[in-house]
Amino acid sequence: MATREELYLPDDCWESILKIFLNDCDNNRCFLPSLSVVSKQFLSVTDSCKLSLTISDQTLPLLPRLFQRFTKLTSLDLTGITGDQDALLTQISCFPLQVKSLSVSSNDQWTIPANGLRIFSQKITTLTSLVCSNIFLISKSDLYLVADSFPLLEELELAIKVDSYDDSEMCGITLALPKLRKVNLSGSYHIYDSSLLHLCKNCEFLEEVVMFDCKNLTAIGIASAIRERPNLRSFYFTLSEAMNIGMEMNDSLRSMKRLSCLDLSFSCISDQLLLSLGNKGVYLRRLVLRHCTGYSYTGILYLLSMSCFLQHLDLENATFLSDCRVAKLCKYLFSLVSINLSHCMQLTESTLFALVKNCPFLGEIRMEYTDIGKFGVEKFSSSTDFTHMEMKSLHLANNSFLNDETLKWFASIFPNLQLLDVNKCHCISDEGIVEVLRSCKIVHLNLSSCENVNLHAMNFQVPMLEVLNLSYTRTDDKTLDAISKSCSRLLHLDLEECINVSDMGVKQVIENCTRLKEINLRYCGNMAADVDIWLAMVLSRPSLRKIKAPSHFYPQIYTKWKPLLDHGCFLCP
């Protein structure tokens, strides 16, 4: 009989085994807590599998323990921090981390945390990705700081306002970052043609450029820059009508031999541009023409007929599309994985049927603000008996004709559906939703503003549901009772403005949904503001990370709420 020592496997072996297991599972993060309680060794191994950490104000007191526990972190996100990011970065630099990706984006920061980044760079020299978006202003000195402190940067996002600089300064900054592969400078008022030219000229490994809404770029300037870097793979620009796009731009785009991703959202383009790309025979994998104007069905049909490897297509607000025209496009979309046809008002369930019939790999459809449900699904359900195993996500919000019969049809043909968003679909009821929950593998369900849904008929297990949005619905304590009995793995529950729920129903959910992390109770006016009730509920569920309190709660005023506030998950209205 083998001894305990002979059966022992070292941590690195278990780590390899668990990584193989987790990589084979969808949504693999949910398995880490369960694996970690098997043994102390598994706890140590699963800790090493966590590579990213999002830091919020609530987690700040726990940071030393978290960094000691998760020693292999490579990605940190400081977006949720409202306080002093300089001090936080200084604190992080004291730990022996090998951070490769850092985000210091924030809606509350006027400037980047320059001092903190400088100290951070002196101790942690492995950074290759930096995101500094949604910050009001970045100065020239900040740009130099980034370039001098992080010479290994491969990905840089500075989607912010930058004060003016001259050509020599931009040239020097791009020369200091020779390894750049991806750059996002969207929204900058001081990005000119010369700036883009220096970027493309000096960064020989550049593959992706994102410059949405850069008002001072011209078509000629963009075309000139592209010719300096013909190996660009991804191109994200807003081309305005004032740019007067001509043959020079068309020729430059055609010269991009490795172009696989083209995003021209909110641009004014032409059929001539699409025909030029089609004539080149580009091998696009992603094409985004969201809210674009100036082109027609003729141009997009020709381009798609020449792009047989396309996987992601976004034609949002292409108002010229009809069911018949989409059916013709489907002939060229065999490799499609995701499509966005939202705000294409003429499209109905016929389009959805054509897509799932002709695109065997399609996993995500967005058809918000369309006419799905207008004509009924009888002709499809009676003439065809098939299932589409790849479909995982359906975004169908604001479809006024969407009804229970259509939902039942979805349930019958999409057995692996994981995400369903039907918010503001006023014609659906429990009859359709319950059938979807019973037949599919729903993980994320958005029923916001569906006033005819209350889930009273959900009397069976929904083992995979993790995110449930019932905001602005007729949800009551009976609904919460059904949820507490059927949705044991629920993580996030949104009950905003569900005026019929009380603390009794919420207590049932918190007691029985043992993995619950977040609950939104804003504007739930029937909730009791009793600190003893809430303290008992919070302490009974250690997994809770965030509670958005009703508007009539005033815990800051009364000292008896202090223990609850100190717990860290209770948020004031």
Helices and strands as residue ranges (DSSP letters): H 4-7, H 11-23, G 28-31, H 32-36, H 40-49, E 52-56, G 57-62, H 63-69, E 75-80, H 85-92, E 101-103, H 114-123, E 129-131, E 137-138, H 140-149, E 155-157, E 161-162, H 167-175, E 182-184, H 193-202, E 208-211, H 219-228, E 234-237, G 241-243, H 247-254, E 261-263, H 271-280, E 286-288, H 297-305, E 312-314, H 323-329, G 330-332, E 338-340, H 349-358, E 364-366, H 378-383, E 393-395, H 404-413, E 419-421, H 430-439, E 444-446, E 467-469, H 477-486, E 492-494, H 503-512, E 518-520, H 531-540, E 546-548, G 559-561, H 562-567, E 570-571
